[in-house]
């Protein structure tokens, strides 16, 4: 049993028992779309056509669907083939035409070096109008757009074990946020309940509704795998950065680095995972222990004293080794190799409802949280210049690039462009992606220091915080 668990890897199997839908959860599959960030006639980067007719098997349809890229890239079939080329790894950005992303946002992406069949990252950038709900008395409000809200939205979704969850989240999460923000129109000042806290709660609730929709539809729509989600909402002068996973965001302001998220991994969330395993030992299935030891305990060490820590401890202490301590640790490995139940390296995100420990019936989803951490930045409290930016990146960027290196690239690239040149932010996003990807050499993709470049999918948004008309 322990040997089987020790060799476990991410493995999806079908399972029943989907949680019942929460009341008031909107069915958004066919809901009207948000205001598009690109012209309506621009096609979603189309799936590669394998033939005509509607008799293709479901697996073929899903394989094509996972090959789609963000709408705003406006990729032709030829561009889509280049975007899916693991050997060339061409950097993709929106076309440099008259219609740009909101705020002249820069975006760039590149596929992995063979880690998965297709690029499992997805991205979304929208301007979303929110109509108010009916008043508390039930009397409909006048359908004037002036009585609603408008928010700007950016989202990065890093898929794993398939691209279905990331693709679904990129299409629907902002609609869930829009639905939750409708309640703001009914808000009246109450003690200790601020407008900001209501927006944070709306975003948190939207993530949960999105995750529950994935649970309900994971079979009919073949929503395989899961995804990390990093989302930015700009509303009424404030930027809300919501992160569930190991993507990250930083603000670079006048050379200063302001972290706007943190990574959620088995190491950073060790105590939360251990506490759940302690409170609900049935989730461990008799195969895992919630305790952590510096190394794997051997049977010959029964009765000896060994360093350990539990869910309440940040330091280490000694305990006498007992039989149950020989079980596999709930959290094992270090750094990027850390895993929950020897299977998954992230602890927050959307999806993963079918995920089981390999060759086991133990579900891993109870240890994974769909709730994001939301940080707020008030744009009105600082006078920003055109070189002040918010950088969002999937872990393909941050695995090989530090915050200081990103800040240095921001300074180097933006200083080469005129402050009023809107293409400067796309150039910056491309530079960040190229810097993390590296160049092809005999032994793979290498950085200038000859270290390995990122072999993962890399996606980057660069959102300018200053300059004329950027958020007026």
Buried (B, 14 or more C-beta within 10 A) or exposed (E): EEEBBEEBEBBBEEBEEBEEEEEEBBEBEEEEBBEBBBEEEBEBBBBEEEEEEEEBEEEEBBBBBBBBBBBBBBBEEEBBBBBBEBEEBEBBBBBEEEEBBBBBBBBBBBBBBEBBBBBBBBBBBBBBBBBBBEEEEEEEBEEEEEEBBBBBBBBBBBBBBBBBBBBBBBBBBBBBBBBBBBBBBEEEEEEEEEEBEBBBBBBBBBBBBBBBBBBBBBBEBBBBBBBBBBBBBBBEEBBBBBBBBBBBBBBBBEEEBBEBBEBBBBBBBBBBBBBBBBEEBEBBBEBBBBBBBEEEBEEEBEEEEBEBBBBEBEEEEEBEBEEEBBBBBBBBBEEEEBBBBBBBBBBBBBBBBBBBBBEBEBBBBEBBBBBBBBBBBEBEEBEBBBBBBBBBBBBBBBBBBEBEEBBBBBEEBBEEBEBEEBBBBBBBBBBBBBBBBBEBEEEEBBBEEEEBBBBBBBBBBBBBBBBEEBBE
